[in-house]
């Protein structure tokens, strides 16, 4: 029984790491992309419509990567495949 508790505890730590690092990466990625967009818009204002569309596309892709990580973390939280592999 202690072995199952250890697996659940380590899984909870892994879930926190997955969500935390994913959120940190998404935030940094969008922040850097937004700053580069503002720099390029200040240099060439005539390209703002094209750059804005690409910026929103990339923001969606960055968020999609985080949401996929969140789905994997929730999968491990609710339907942990590591516990089903244990002998009964």
C-alpha positions as CSV (number, residue, x, y, z in Angstrom):
1,X,0.0,0.0,0.0
2,X,2.9,2.3,0.7
3,X,4.2,1.7,-2.8
4,X,0.9,3.0,-4.3
5,X,1.1,6.1,-2.1
6,X,4.6,6.8,-3.3
7,X,3.5,6.5,-7.0
8,X,0.6,8.9,-6.3
9,X,2.8,11.4,-4.5
10,X,5.4,11.4,-7.3
11,X,2.7,11.6,-9.9
12,X,1.4,14.7,-8.1
13,X,4.9,16.3,-8.2
14,X,5.2,15.4,-11.9
15,X,1.9,17.0,-12.6
16,X,2.9,20.2,-10.9
17,X,6.2,20.3,-12.8
18,X,4.4,19.7,-16.2
19,X,1.9,22.4,-15.6
20,X,4.3,24.9,-14.0
21,X,7.0,24.6,-16.6
22,X,4.5,24.6,-19.5
23,X,2.9,27.8,-18.2
24,X,6.2,29.4,-17.7
25,X,7.3,28.5,-21.2
26,X,4.1,29.7,-22.7
27,X,4.2,33.0,-20.8
28,X,7.9,33.7,-21.8
29,X,7.2,32.7,-25.4
30,X,4.2,35.0,-25.8
31,X,6.1,37.8,-24.0
32,X,9.1,37.6,-26.2
33,X,6.9,37.4,-29.3
34,X,4.8,40.4,-28.2
35,X,7.9,42.5,-27.6
36,X,9.4,41.6,-31.0
37,X,6.0,42.4,-32.6
38,X,6.0,45.8,-31.0
39,X,9.6,46.4,-32.1
40,X,8.8,45.5,-35.7
41,X,5.6,47.5,-35.7
42,X,7.5,50.6,-34.6
43,X,10.1,50.1,-37.3
44,X,7.7,49.4,-40.2
45,X,4.1,50.5,-39.4
46,X,2.9,49.5,-42.9
47,X,3.4,45.8,-42.1
48,X,1.3,45.8,-38.9
49,X,-1.7,44.0,-40.4
50,X,0.4,41.1,-41.8
51,X,2.5,40.8,-38.6
52,X,-0.5,41.0,-36.4
53,X,-2.2,38.0,-38.1
54,X,1.0,36.0,-37.8
55,X,1.5,37.0,-34.1
56,X,-2.0,35.8,-33.2
57,X,-1.4,32.5,-35.1
58,X,1.8,31.9,-33.2
59,X,0.1,32.8,-29.9
60,X,-2.5,30.2,-30.6
61,X,0.1,27.6,-31.3
62,X,2.0,28.4,-28.2
63,X,-1.1,28.1,-26.1
64,X,-2.1,24.9,-27.8
65,X,1.2,23.4,-26.8
66,X,0.5,24.4,-23.2
67,X,-3.0,23.0,-23.3
68,X,-1.7,19.7,-24.7
69,X,0.7,19.5,-21.7
70,X,-2.2,20.3,-19.4
71,X,-4.3,17.5,-20.9
72,X,-1.4,15.0,-20.4
73,X,-1.1,16.2,-16.8
74,X,-4.8,15.8,-16.2
75,X,-4.6,12.3,-17.7
76,X,-2.0,11.3,-15.2
77,X,-4.0,12.9,-12.4
78,X,-7.3,11.1,-13.1
79,X,-6.5,8.0,-15.0
80,X,-3.0,7.1,-13.9
81,X,-1.6,4.4,-16.2
82,X,1.2,3.7,-13.7
83,X,-1.3,2.4,-11.1
84,X,-3.0,0.0,-13.5
85,X,0.4,-1.6,-14.3
86,X,0.8,-2.7,-10.7
87,X,0.2,-6.4,-9.8
88,X,-2.9,-6.9,-7.7
